[in-house]
Amino acid sequence: MKSFIPNRAMLHTHSFGVEHSASSSQSTEATVTIDDEVVRISAMFVKPRYNNEARNSTDINSKPGDTAIVYSCELAEIKGKFDPGKAQALGLERGPKYRELQLGNSVKTVAGRMVHPSEVLDPPIPGPIVLLVDCPTQYHMHELFLLQSLSRFYEDSSCQTENAKKVNCIIHLGPSSVTNTVDYQNWMKSFGTTQHIMAGHENKNMEVPILKGSARISSRLNFVCPQLFPSSGFWPVEPANGIDLEKNKSTSFQACESVAAANLLKFRLRPYAQLGLDRASIPSLFSYEEIVDELISEIPEIKEVPEQISKFWQSSVDQKNALAPAGKHMLMVEEPWISKDSCLPDILDEQGNLAKFQDDSSLRESVWRKRPKGNSETPCCVENATREDMEITFLGTGSSQPSKYRNVSSIYINLFARGGMLLDCGEGTLGQLKRRFGVSGADEAVKNLRCIWISHIHADHHTGLARVLALRSKLLNGVPHKPLLVIGPKQLLRFLNAYSTLEDLDMQFLDCRQTLKPSVEELLGDNATESATTQLENTMFAPGSRMENYNKKPSSPKDTTALANLKEVLHESGLEILYSVPVVHCAQAFGVVLRAKEKVSSAGKAIPGWKVVYSGDTRPCPALVDASRDATVLIHEATFEDSMKDEAIARNHSTTKEAIAVGTSAGAYRIILTHFSQRYPKIPVFDEEDMHKTCIAFDLMSVNLADLPVLPKVLPHLKLLFKDEMVVEESDEVLEAVV
C-alpha cells in the first residue's frame, strides 16, 4: 500500500501465530494475542480440508487468505463481594485491613492469625466469554470440529477438564449454507445453553439498508426520475442461486436455537446484571413508500414532477419516429478555450501564460475543427440507438473518500450481451453494484467484465479493485475463462501482486502507457500517422513544460500477451478502440477513450459508433480536449465549484465551468460531471446557463445511450428535489482539507 498511502498515514500492526502445518487445526494450544487485566483474547486457526472429489473438480491453490480464525474473548472474573460480618467474626476491626482483603491481599489480626481473602469474600463470578466463529466453507467444518483448544468450552464433554468454562455468546460469521447443515447445528449444541447469534451473509438482511441517508436519496431520485435512477435504494433481494436456504432446512431436524444478527444489535457483558441481548439500538424499519410520503409532505409540488419527466422520454420517442436524420452542416469555429476571454485562461499554463503555446503552429491548428453547426444535432449513433447498445452506470461520484451520499469514483459501462467494463474502481464499488443490480445481477456483471481501467494511483480510484477481482475469481472457479485484463498506472501492479499472495485475483495487468493511441492503433493494424512521442510533444507533457518529468517516467516492459488480450477484449466488447490519454493531475494520470464499432442500419447505411471519454482526475488540458473531439459523452471531473478555482489549480482538479468548457471546446454532444468534492453532499453548486448540454451525475444513476437527448432537461427538476440542500457542509470541508 506504500504506492498510494503516505507513510505518515500507515499504521503497522504486528503479526501473531507461526507458520502452521496441515494439522495445525488440531493443535491443543491457541495463540494468545491480548492478555491483560481486562480481557484475554486467543486465536485458533482453521484451514480448509479438501476431499479428493473437490480437488479433482476444481483448481485449488491454497492461499493464506483461505485460513479462517476463531477468536475467544474471555473477560476477567468478577471478585466476590466483601462480607464485613465474616471479617469481624475472624477478629478484624474495620479499617485499612478491609481494603487490603478486597484487593486480594492477606492480613493479620491483632492476635496474629492470618486472614485470607477467600475467607471474607463471596465466591468470584466467572468473566463472560464470547466466541467469534468464522467457518466460511464446508471444507473448514471438519477442522473446526477438531479444534482441541475449544474443548474446554464444550458442555458434558469427555474432553472437559477442571478448567472448563461456560460460553455466554457465540457469534457465527459463516454463511447459512454452512451454518444450517446438520453437522454444524449438532456442533453448536455441544455448547449447551449458549446464546447463538447468526451474523453471516444472509440475503434477507439486505432489504433494510444500512445507510439510511443514502437509501433516502436513492429512493427520492427513483421517485422523481425512475428512467435515470432505477434503484429504489433498497437492494433487490432474491434467493442465492435460486435456492431459499431457510426453506431448505430439513423439517425433521431440530435446529439449535439462535437469533439473526441485526444492525446495532448488542450483547451486553457488563454490568453482569444486564448480561444478554440488547435490542434497544436497532434502527426502526422503514420503507420506500414512507420515504416518498415524507418527500411529498416536504415538497408538495414535486408530486407532479415524475409525470413531467416521463413526457420528455415520450416526446423523444415521438420525435425520433417523426424526424429523418438531419444533415451535417459544417461551420468553421474557433475553440473558446484558446480565446483571451475564455473561462479557461489557465488551461495550458497554471501561471496564466498562453503565449508560448500560441506560437506552436501545430497546437494552434489543433483548436480549429469542423463541427456540426451549433453542435446541437443528435448524433447518428444516438438517433439509431437501441436500449441494448450501451449504458453508463455511476457507482461513485464523490472525491477523496466515501460519504453517505456519494461513494468514490467508479463507472460501469454496460455493453449488455457483449459484457461490461469498469472505469476506476474505488472502495465500495462491489456494494454499489449490488445496490444497483441486486446480488445475482452484480455477480453476473462481475463475471462478464471484459476489462477494468484505472486512471491513476490515488486510493479513491482503485481500492475496490481487489474485492471485485477476488469475487470474479471465485464465481468463475472451475469454469474455463481467461484472467481479467486490468489496465492502470504501473505503480498499481506492485499492490496487486502483493495482494495476490493472499487470495487469487486472476488478472492480467497492462500499463496505461502501453495503451496510448499510437500504440493501440499499431496493435490493431492501423497505419498510425503519428508516434507516441509526437502525441506527447503536442500536449502538456512537451519538452520544456512543467509536466515533462511525467513523460520521462519509463513504462513497464511491453507485455505482448496482455496486448494481444486487449485486442481480443476490444473484439468481444464490440469496440473499435480503447486508448489512454495523459492528463494533468499526478504522475502517470490518464483519461480514457472508448469508441464502438460502426453499425449498419436496416437500410444498409453505415452508422458511426458511439464515443465515450472519461477524464479521470485532471486540470483542463489540450490532450483531453483533442481526445474528446465529437465525443458522444464526455464524463469529466468537476471537483470544485467555480469560486474555488485557486484550490482546483493547487490540487490539479477542475471546476464545474472548466469541465463544461472542455466538453464545449471538443464538441462533445453530452457532458456528464462527476467526482464532486464531498463538501457538496447532495448536489454541487453550478451555473444554470451552462447546463444546456450537461448533466450532474449521482450515485446509481444509469444513462442509456438512447436517453442522451433528454438528459439535460432533467436537471432543473432535480434542483427542486434539493432546493433547500445546496449548501456547504463545514464538517466535510474541514475533513477533506485534513485528508
Secondary structure, DSSP 4 states (H G I P E B T S, - for coil): -TTTS-GGG--PPPP-S----TTGGG-S-PEEEEESSSEEEEEEEE-----HHHHHHS-----GGG-EEEEEEEEPPBPPPB-HHHHHHTTPPSSHHHHHHHTT--EE-TTS-EE-HHHHBPPPBPPPEEEEE---SGGGHHHHHT-GGGGGG-SS-TT--TT-----EEEE-S-HHHHTSHHHHHHHHTT-SPEEEE-S--GGGGSS-S-HHHHHHHHHHHHH-TTT----SS-----GGG--TTTTS-TTS-PPP-EE--TT-EEE-SSGGG-EEE-TTSPPP--HHHHHHHHHHH-GGGGGHHHHHHHHHHHHHHHHHHPPPPP--EEEEE-GGGSTTSS-TTSS-TTS--HHHHT-HHHHHHTEEEEEGGG-SPPHHHHT--TTS-EEEEEE-BSSS--SS--BSEEEEE-GGG-EEEEEE-TTHHHHHHHHHHHHHHHHHHHTEEEEE---S-GGGTTTHHHHHHHHHHHTTTS---PEEEEE-THHHHHHHHHTTTS---EEEEEGGGGBHHHHHHHTT---SS-HHHHHHTSTTSTTSTTHHHHHSPPPPP-HHHHHHHHHHHHHHTEEEEEEEE-BSSTT-EEEEEEEPPEE-TTS-EEPPPEEEE--S-B--HHHHHHTTT-SEEEEE--B-GGGHHHHHHTT--BHHHHHHHHHHHT-SEEEEE-B-TTSSSS----GGG-TTEEE--TTEEEEGGGGGGHHHHHHHHHHHTTT--S--HHHHHHHHH-
